[in-house]
Amino acid sequence: MSHVAVNEMSVRPPPYLTSHDAARLASVSPSTVLSWVNRGLLPAHRTPGGHRRIERQALARFLREHAMPVPPDLASISRLLVMDTDAAFLRSVRRLLNRAAPDLSVETGEGAIDGLLKIGVFQPDAVILDALLPEVDAVEICRRVRRNPATANILVIPVASHPTPKTRAAFVEAGASELLMKPVNAAALLGALGLETNGSWDESNGPESRSADQNEF
């Protein structure tokens, strides 16, 4: 695959939280957070010193899944990069998000090299990644983004037309969030990004009465 380096990025909040940090953000006690972790409800890992560390995005997903408020410090996706070679898909994603989340800044990368360069320049909070980018290993791109300290806090959401269980497992191991199927459902995409609509758009009966087919791209 291409050996395009991911440029150094500006300082952002650390991608991992201590149990006390997670408790503060969730407005619960540290013991409650540890209970969630011990019960397997909230993913976490141990440092060499035995301390628990929780990924920021994992905590945000947990709170959303359990209908708990997500503080602004966690729901901080303001810049999205879409990496795909399908120009029609790129246009559709941009149109959808311009309507549903107008405050979100969206950039597109036409292929792996363009996309990787824009990660360093655009500094996205999340990346939608075509799982079948030609001539490159998209799983390896995901792994490099997630393991680079400068980009480790980027949420990576792969998309694929016919993902196999093996493909899903490979992306999860590489640090990706949930894998979405193409055609991508609009509500599923917004949910994966943790975005609320602006109230002027609804996927079932929006201003233009969009059909079910038009809610996928």
ChimeraX commands (.cxc) that place a marker at each C-alpha (Angstrom):
marker #1 position 0.00,0.00,0.00 radius 0.5
marker #1 position 1.02,3.63,-0.28 radius 0.5
marker #1 position 3.47,4.80,2.36 radius 0.5
marker #1 position 1.90,8.22,2.82 radius 0.5
marker #1 position 2.72,9.49,6.28 radius 0.5
marker #1 position 0.08,11.00,8.51 radius 0.5
marker #1 position 1.23,14.50,9.38 radius 0.5
marker #1 position 1.53,15.70,12.95 radius 0.5
marker #1 position -1.66,17.29,14.18 radius 0.5
marker #1 position -2.49,19.97,16.72 radius 0.5
marker #1 position -2.96,19.00,20.35 radius 0.5
marker #1 position -6.40,17.59,21.18 radius 0.5
marker #1 position -7.97,15.96,24.21 radius 0.5
marker #1 position -6.29,12.61,25.00 radius 0.5
marker #1 position -8.04,9.66,23.31 radius 0.5
marker #1 position -8.15,7.68,26.58 radius 0.5
marker #1 position -9.75,8.52,29.91 radius 0.5
marker #1 position -9.06,7.41,33.45 radius 0.5
marker #1 position -11.98,5.95,35.37 radius 0.5
marker #1 position -12.21,9.23,37.30 radius 0.5
marker #1 position -12.31,11.25,34.06 radius 0.5
marker #1 position -15.01,8.96,32.66 radius 0.5
marker #1 position -17.01,9.25,35.88 radius 0.5
marker #1 position -16.84,13.05,35.75 radius 0.5
marker #1 position -18.02,13.13,32.14 radius 0.5
marker #1 position -20.83,10.63,32.79 radius 0.5
marker #1 position -21.85,12.33,36.06 radius 0.5
marker #1 position -21.50,9.11,38.04 radius 0.5
marker #1 position -19.07,7.79,40.64 radius 0.5
marker #1 position -15.75,6.14,39.66 radius 0.5
marker #1 position -17.02,2.90,41.24 radius 0.5
marker #1 position -19.98,2.93,38.85 radius 0.5
marker #1 position -17.64,3.27,35.88 radius 0.5
marker #1 position -15.51,0.37,37.15 radius 0.5
marker #1 position -18.68,-1.67,37.58 radius 0.5
marker #1 position -19.59,-1.04,33.93 radius 0.5
marker #1 position -16.09,-2.11,32.90 radius 0.5
marker #1 position -16.04,-5.25,35.08 radius 0.5
marker #1 position -19.43,-6.33,33.75 radius 0.5
marker #1 position -18.20,-6.01,30.17 radius 0.5
marker #1 position -20.57,-3.16,29.37 radius 0.5
marker #1 position -17.89,-0.53,28.80 radius 0.5
marker #1 position -14.70,-1.50,26.91 radius 0.5
marker #1 position -11.45,-0.65,28.65 radius 0.5
marker #1 position -7.86,-1.82,28.85 radius 0.5
marker #1 position -5.22,-1.92,31.57 radius 0.5
marker #1 position -1.98,0.01,31.54 radius 0.5
marker #1 position 1.25,-1.81,32.51 radius 0.5
marker #1 position 0.68,-0.32,35.97 radius 0.5
marker #1 position -2.75,-1.93,36.23 radius 0.5
marker #1 position -4.83,1.23,35.74 radius 0.5
marker #1 position -7.98,1.23,33.62 radius 0.5
marker #1 position -8.11,3.36,30.48 radius 0.5
marker #1 position -11.33,4.01,28.55 radius 0.5
marker #1 position -11.48,5.29,24.99 radius 0.5
marker #1 position -13.39,8.56,24.69 radius 0.5
marker #1 position -15.46,7.32,21.77 radius 0.5
marker #1 position -16.27,4.08,23.62 radius 0.5
marker #1 position -17.67,6.08,26.52 radius 0.5
marker #1 position -19.69,8.26,24.14 radius 0.5
marker #1 position -21.16,5.18,22.44 radius 0.5
marker #1 position -21.97,3.60,25.81 radius 0.5
marker #1 position -23.82,6.72,26.97 radius 0.5
marker #1 position -25.82,6.97,23.75 radius 0.5
marker #1 position -26.72,3.28,23.80 radius 0.5
marker #1 position -28.05,3.64,27.36 radius 0.5
marker #1 position -29.94,6.88,26.65 radius 0.5
marker #1 position -27.66,8.89,28.93 radius 0.5
marker #1 position -26.61,12.49,28.18 radius 0.5
marker #1 position -23.41,12.82,26.16 radius 0.5
marker #1 position -21.42,15.86,27.34 radius 0.5
marker #1 position -20.09,18.28,24.72 radius 0.5
marker #1 position -16.53,17.19,25.57 radius 0.5
marker #1 position -17.35,13.75,24.12 radius 0.5
marker #1 position -19.79,14.71,21.36 radius 0.5
marker #1 position -17.12,16.76,19.65 radius 0.5
marker #1 position -17.26,15.60,16.03 radius 0.5
marker #1 position -17.06,18.84,14.08 radius 0.5
marker #1 position -14.89,17.76,11.13 radius 0.5
marker #1 position -15.56,14.69,8.99 radius 0.5
marker #1 position -13.43,13.24,6.20 radius 0.5
marker #1 position -14.98,10.82,3.70 radius 0.5
marker #1 position -12.47,8.57,1.88 radius 0.5
marker #1 position -13.95,6.85,-1.18 radius 0.5
marker #1 position -13.32,6.55,-4.92 radius 0.5
marker #1 position -17.04,6.73,-5.77 radius 0.5
marker #1 position -17.74,10.36,-6.69 radius 0.5
marker #1 position -21.51,9.85,-6.46 radius 0.5
marker #1 position -21.19,8.47,-2.92 radius 0.5
marker #1 position -19.04,11.42,-1.88 radius 0.5
marker #1 position -21.60,13.89,-3.25 radius 0.5
marker #1 position -24.48,12.07,-1.54 radius 0.5
marker #1 position -22.78,12.07,1.86 radius 0.5
marker #1 position -22.00,15.77,1.58 radius 0.5
marker #1 position -25.59,16.63,0.56 radius 0.5
marker #1 position -27.06,14.59,3.41 radius 0.5
marker #1 position -24.84,16.10,6.07 radius 0.5
marker #1 position -25.26,19.64,4.77 radius 0.5
marker #1 position -28.99,19.24,5.44 radius 0.5
marker #1 position -28.94,17.10,8.57 radius 0.5
marker #1 position -25.88,18.54,10.34 radius 0.5
marker #1 position -25.09,21.94,8.81 radius 0.5
marker #1 position -22.56,22.77,11.53 radius 0.5
marker #1 position -20.43,19.77,10.55 radius 0.5
marker #1 position -17.48,20.54,8.29 radius 0.5
marker #1 position -17.18,17.82,5.63 radius 0.5
marker #1 position -14.16,17.15,3.42 radius 0.5
marker #1 position -13.74,14.37,0.86 radius 0.5
marker #1 position -10.71,12.37,-0.17 radius 0.5
marker #1 position -10.87,10.69,-3.56 radius 0.5
marker #1 position -8.86,7.58,-2.81 radius 0.5
marker #1 position -6.26,6.55,-0.26 radius 0.5
marker #1 position -3.44,8.98,-1.04 radius 0.5
marker #1 position -5.68,12.03,-1.20 radius 0.5
marker #1 position -7.49,10.90,1.95 radius 0.5
marker #1 position -4.35,10.27,3.98 radius 0.5
marker #1 position -2.92,13.65,3.02 radius 0.5
marker #1 position -6.13,15.35,4.08 radius 0.5
marker #1 position -6.06,13.64,7.48 radius 0.5
marker #1 position -2.97,15.69,8.24 radius 0.5
marker #1 position -4.21,18.92,6.65 radius 0.5
marker #1 position -7.93,18.84,7.54 radius 0.5
marker #1 position -7.48,17.18,10.95 radius 0.5
marker #1 position -10.84,15.37,11.06 radius 0.5
marker #1 position -12.57,14.09,14.18 radius 0.5
marker #1 position -14.00,11.16,12.22 radius 0.5
marker #1 position -13.30,9.35,8.95 radius 0.5
marker #1 position -15.73,7.38,6.79 radius 0.5
marker #1 position -13.49,4.85,5.05 radius 0.5
marker #1 position -14.33,2.74,2.00 radius 0.5
marker #1 position -13.42,-0.79,3.10 radius 0.5
marker #1 position -12.57,-1.75,-0.49 radius 0.5
marker #1 position -10.33,1.08,-1.62 radius 0.5
marker #1 position -8.50,-0.15,-4.74 radius 0.5
marker #1 position -4.80,-1.05,-4.57 radius 0.5
marker #1 position -4.52,-0.47,-0.82 radius 0.5
marker #1 position -5.39,-2.30,2.39 radius 0.5
marker #1 position -8.13,-0.25,4.06 radius 0.5
marker #1 position -7.73,-2.27,7.27 radius 0.5
marker #1 position -4.07,-1.24,7.41 radius 0.5
marker #1 position -5.03,2.41,6.83 radius 0.5
marker #1 position -7.42,2.14,9.77 radius 0.5
marker #1 position -4.76,0.51,11.93 radius 0.5
marker #1 position -2.17,3.20,11.15 radius 0.5
marker #1 position -4.59,6.03,11.88 radius 0.5
marker #1 position -5.70,4.50,15.17 radius 0.5
marker #1 position -2.18,3.60,16.35 radius 0.5
marker #1 position -0.51,6.88,15.48 radius 0.5
marker #1 position -0.54,8.97,18.69 radius 0.5
marker #1 position -1.27,12.08,16.62 radius 0.5
marker #1 position -4.45,10.58,15.12 radius 0.5
marker #1 position -5.48,7.91,17.63 radius 0.5
marker #1 position -8.58,9.83,18.71 radius 0.5
marker #1 position -10.07,9.85,15.20 radius 0.5
marker #1 position -13.25,7.79,14.90 radius 0.5
marker #1 position -12.93,5.48,11.87 radius 0.5
marker #1 position -16.17,4.16,10.33 radius 0.5
marker #1 position -15.65,1.67,7.47 radius 0.5
marker #1 position -18.33,1.18,4.81 radius 0.5
marker #1 position -18.68,-1.84,2.52 radius 0.5
marker #1 position -21.26,-3.32,0.15 radius 0.5
marker #1 position -21.01,-6.93,1.27 radius 0.5
marker #1 position -18.90,-7.14,4.43 radius 0.5
marker #1 position -18.04,-10.61,5.66 radius 0.5
marker #1 position -17.69,-11.51,9.34 radius 0.5
marker #1 position -13.94,-11.74,8.71 radius 0.5
marker #1 position -13.88,-8.19,7.30 radius 0.5
marker #1 position -15.82,-6.85,10.27 radius 0.5
marker #1 position -13.51,-8.59,12.72 radius 0.5
marker #1 position -10.40,-7.26,10.95 radius 0.5
marker #1 position -11.61,-3.67,11.17 radius 0.5
marker #1 position -12.61,-4.02,14.81 radius 0.5
marker #1 position -9.16,-5.41,15.60 radius 0.5
marker #1 position -7.64,-2.45,13.75 radius 0.5
marker #1 position -9.55,-0.03,15.98 radius 0.5
marker #1 position -12.53,0.87,13.80 radius 0.5
marker #1 position -15.97,1.76,15.04 radius 0.5
marker #1 position -19.00,-0.08,13.67 radius 0.5
marker #1 position -18.87,-1.07,10.00 radius 0.5
marker #1 position -21.77,0.26,7.93 radius 0.5
marker #1 position -23.20,-1.46,4.87 radius 0.5
marker #1 position -23.52,0.19,1.47 radius 0.5
marker #1 position -25.95,1.54,0.48 radius 0.5
marker #1 position -25.54,3.44,3.74 radius 0.5
marker #1 position -28.70,4.26,5.66 radius 0.5
marker #1 position -28.80,7.94,6.54 radius 0.5
marker #1 position -30.00,7.39,10.11 radius 0.5
marker #1 position -27.33,4.73,10.67 radius 0.5
marker #1 position -24.62,7.12,9.51 radius 0.5
marker #1 position -25.82,9.94,11.73 radius 0.5
marker #1 position -26.08,7.52,14.66 radius 0.5
marker #1 position -22.55,6.20,14.10 radius 0.5
marker #1 position -21.28,9.78,14.13 radius 0.5
marker #1 position -23.30,10.56,17.24 radius 0.5
marker #1 position -24.97,13.49,15.49 radius 0.5
marker #1 position -28.37,15.00,16.10 radius 0.5
marker #1 position -30.31,16.37,13.12 radius 0.5
marker #1 position -30.96,20.09,13.00 radius 0.5
marker #1 position -34.74,19.54,13.21 radius 0.5
marker #1 position -35.39,20.66,9.63 radius 0.5
marker #1 position -34.67,17.26,8.14 radius 0.5
marker #1 position -36.26,13.91,8.83 radius 0.5
marker #1 position -35.30,10.78,6.95 radius 0.5
marker #1 position -38.89,9.56,6.59 radius 0.5
marker #1 position -40.88,12.76,6.01 radius 0.5
marker #1 position -38.45,15.59,5.41 radius 0.5
marker #1 position -39.13,18.76,3.46 radius 0.5
marker #1 position -38.93,16.90,0.18 radius 0.5
marker #1 position -40.75,13.75,1.39 radius 0.5
marker #1 position -37.77,11.59,0.60 radius 0.5
marker #1 position -38.49,7.96,-0.24 radius 0.5
marker #1 position -36.88,5.02,1.55 radius 0.5
marker #1 position -34.50,4.54,-1.39 radius 0.5
marker #1 position -33.45,8.19,-1.19 radius 0.5
marker #1 position -32.46,7.70,2.43 radius 0.5
marker #1 position -29.69,5.35,1.32 radius 0.5
marker #1 position -26.61,6.09,-0.72 radius 0.5
marker link #1:1,2 radius 0.2
marker link #1:2,3 radius 0.2
marker link #1:3,4 radius 0.2
marker link #1:4,5 radius 0.2
marker link #1:5,6 radius 0.2
marker link #1:6,7 radius 0.2
marker link #1:7,8 radius 0.2
marker link #1:8,9 radius 0.2
marker link #1:9,10 radius 0.2
marker link #1:10,11 radius 0.2
marker link #1:11,12 radius 0.2
marker link #1:12,13 radius 0.2
marker link #1:13,14 radius 0.2
marker link #1:14,15 radius 0.2
marker link #1:15,16 radius 0.2
marker link #1:16,17 radius 0.2
marker link #1:17,18 radius 0.2
marker link #1:18,19 radius 0.2
marker link #1:19,20 radius 0.2
marker link #1:20,21 radius 0.2
marker link #1:21,22 radius 0.2
marker link #1:22,23 radius 0.2
marker link #1:23,24 radius 0.2
marker link #1:24,25 radius 0.2
marker link #1:25,26 radius 0.2
marker link #1:26,27 radius 0.2
marker link #1:27,28 radius 0.2
marker link #1:28,29 radius 0.2
marker link #1:29,30 radius 0.2
marker link #1:30,31 radius 0.2
marker link #1:31,32 radius 0.2
marker link #1:32,33 radius 0.2
marker link #1:33,34 radius 0.2
marker link #1:34,35 radius 0.2
marker link #1:35,36 radius 0.2
marker link #1:36,37 radius 0.2
marker link #1:37,38 radius 0.2
marker link #1:38,39 radius 0.2
marker link #1:39,40 radius 0.2
marker link #1:40,41 radius 0.2
marker link #1:41,42 radius 0.2
marker link #1:42,43 radius 0.2
marker link #1:43,44 radius 0.2
marker link #1:44,45 radius 0.2
marker link #1:45,46 radius 0.2
marker link #1:46,47 radius 0.2
marker link #1:47,48 radius 0.2
marker link #1:48,49 radius 0.2
marker link #1:49,50 radius 0.2
marker link #1:50,51 radius 0.2
marker link #1:51,52 radius 0.2
marker link #1:52,53 radius 0.2
marker link #1:53,54 radius 0.2
marker link #1:54,55 radius 0.2
marker link #1:55,56 radius 0.2
marker link #1:56,57 radius 0.2
marker link #1:57,58 radius 0.2
marker link #1:58,59 radius 0.2
marker link #1:59,60 radius 0.2
marker link #1:60,61 radius 0.2
marker link #1:61,62 radius 0.2
marker link #1:62,63 radius 0.2
marker link #1:63,64 radius 0.2
marker link #1:64,65 radius 0.2
marker link #1:65,66 radius 0.2
marker link #1:66,67 radius 0.2
marker link #1:67,68 radius 0.2
marker link #1:68,69 radius 0.2
marker link #1:69,70 radius 0.2
marker link #1:70,71 radius 0.2
marker link #1:71,72 radius 0.2
marker link #1:72,73 radius 0.2
marker link #1:73,74 radius 0.2
marker link #1:74,75 radius 0.2
marker link #1:75,76 radius 0.2
marker link #1:76,77 radius 0.2
marker link #1:77,78 radius 0.2
marker link #1:78,79 radius 0.2
marker link #1:79,80 radius 0.2
marker link #1:80,81 radius 0.2
marker link #1:81,82 radius 0.2
marker link #1:82,83 radius 0.2
marker link #1:83,84 radius 0.2
marker link #1:84,85 radius 0.2
marker link #1:85,86 radius 0.2
marker link #1:86,87 radius 0.2
marker link #1:87,88 radius 0.2
marker link #1:88,89 radius 0.2
marker link #1:89,90 radius 0.2
marker link #1:90,91 radius 0.2
marker link #1:91,92 radius 0.2
marker link #1:92,93 radius 0.2
marker link #1:93,94 radius 0.2
marker link #1:94,95 radius 0.2
marker link #1:95,96 radius 0.2
marker link #1:96,97 radius 0.2
marker link #1:97,98 radius 0.2
marker link #1:98,99 radius 0.2
marker link #1:99,100 radius 0.2
marker link #1:100,101 radius 0.2
marker link #1:101,102 radius 0.2
marker link #1:102,103 radius 0.2
marker link #1:103,104 radius 0.2
marker link #1:104,105 radius 0.2
marker link #1:105,106 radius 0.2
marker link #1:106,107 radius 0.2
marker link #1:107,108 radius 0.2
marker link #1:108,109 radius 0.2
marker link #1:109,110 radius 0.2
marker link #1:110,111 radius 0.2
marker link #1:111,112 radius 0.2
marker link #1:112,113 radius 0.2
marker link #1:113,114 radius 0.2
marker link #1:114,115 radius 0.2
marker link #1:115,116 radius 0.2
marker link #1:116,117 radius 0.2
marker link #1:117,118 radius 0.2
marker link #1:118,119 radius 0.2
marker link #1:119,120 radius 0.2
marker link #1:120,121 radius 0.2
marker link #1:121,122 radius 0.2
marker link #1:122,123 radius 0.2
marker link #1:123,124 radius 0.2
marker link #1:124,125 radius 0.2
marker link #1:125,126 radius 0.2
marker link #1:126,127 radius 0.2
marker link #1:127,128 radius 0.2
marker link #1:128,129 radius 0.2
marker link #1:129,130 radius 0.2
marker link #1:130,131 radius 0.2
marker link #1:131,132 radius 0.2
marker link #1:132,133 radius 0.2
marker link #1:133,134 radius 0.2
marker link #1:134,135 radius 0.2
marker link #1:135,136 radius 0.2
marker link #1:136,137 radius 0.2
marker link #1:137,138 radius 0.2
marker link #1:138,139 radius 0.2
marker link #1:139,140 radius 0.2
marker link #1:140,141 radius 0.2
marker link #1:141,142 radius 0.2
marker link #1:142,143 radius 0.2
marker link #1:143,144 radius 0.2
marker link #1:144,145 radius 0.2
marker link #1:145,146 radius 0.2
marker link #1:146,147 radius 0.2
marker link #1:147,148 radius 0.2
marker link #1:148,149 radius 0.2
marker link #1:149,150 radius 0.2
marker link #1:150,151 radius 0.2
marker link #1:151,152 radius 0.2
marker link #1:152,153 radius 0.2
marker link #1:153,154 radius 0.2
marker link #1:154,155 radius 0.2
marker link #1:155,156 radius 0.2
marker link #1:156,157 radius 0.2
marker link #1:157,158 radius 0.2
marker link #1:158,159 radius 0.2
marker link #1:159,160 radius 0.2
marker link #1:160,161 radius 0.2
marker link #1:161,162 radius 0.2
marker link #1:162,163 radius 0.2
marker link #1:163,164 radius 0.2
marker link #1:164,165 radius 0.2
marker link #1:165,166 radius 0.2
marker link #1:166,167 radius 0.2
marker link #1:167,168 radius 0.2
marker link #1:168,169 radius 0.2
marker link #1:169,170 radius 0.2
marker link #1:170,171 radius 0.2
marker link #1:171,172 radius 0.2
marker link #1:172,173 radius 0.2
marker link #1:173,174 radius 0.2
marker link #1:174,175 radius 0.2
marker link #1:175,176 radius 0.2
marker link #1:176,177 radius 0.2
marker link #1:177,178 radius 0.2
marker link #1:178,179 radius 0.2
marker link #1:179,180 radius 0.2
marker link #1:180,181 radius 0.2
marker link #1:181,182 radius 0.2
marker link #1:182,183 radius 0.2
marker link #1:183,184 radius 0.2
marker link #1:184,185 radius 0.2
marker link #1:185,186 radius 0.2
marker link #1:186,187 radius 0.2
marker link #1:187,188 radius 0.2
marker link #1:188,189 radius 0.2
marker link #1:189,190 radius 0.2
marker link #1:190,191 radius 0.2
marker link #1:191,192 radius 0.2
marker link #1:192,193 radius 0.2
marker link #1:193,194 radius 0.2
marker link #1:194,195 radius 0.2
marker link #1:195,196 radius 0.2
marker link #1:196,197 radius 0.2
marker link #1:197,198 radius 0.2
marker link #1:198,199 radius 0.2
marker link #1:199,200 radius 0.2
marker link #1:200,201 radius 0.2
marker link #1:201,202 radius 0.2
marker link #1:202,203 radius 0.2
marker link #1:203,204 radius 0.2
marker link #1:204,205 radius 0.2
marker link #1:205,206 radius 0.2
marker link #1:206,207 radius 0.2
marker link #1:207,208 radius 0.2
marker link #1:208,209 radius 0.2
marker link #1:209,210 radius 0.2
marker link #1:210,211 radius 0.2
marker link #1:211,212 radius 0.2
marker link #1:212,213 radius 0.2
marker link #1:213,214 radius 0.2
marker link #1:214,215 radius 0.2
marker link #1:215,216 radius 0.2
marker link #1:216,217 radius 0.2
view
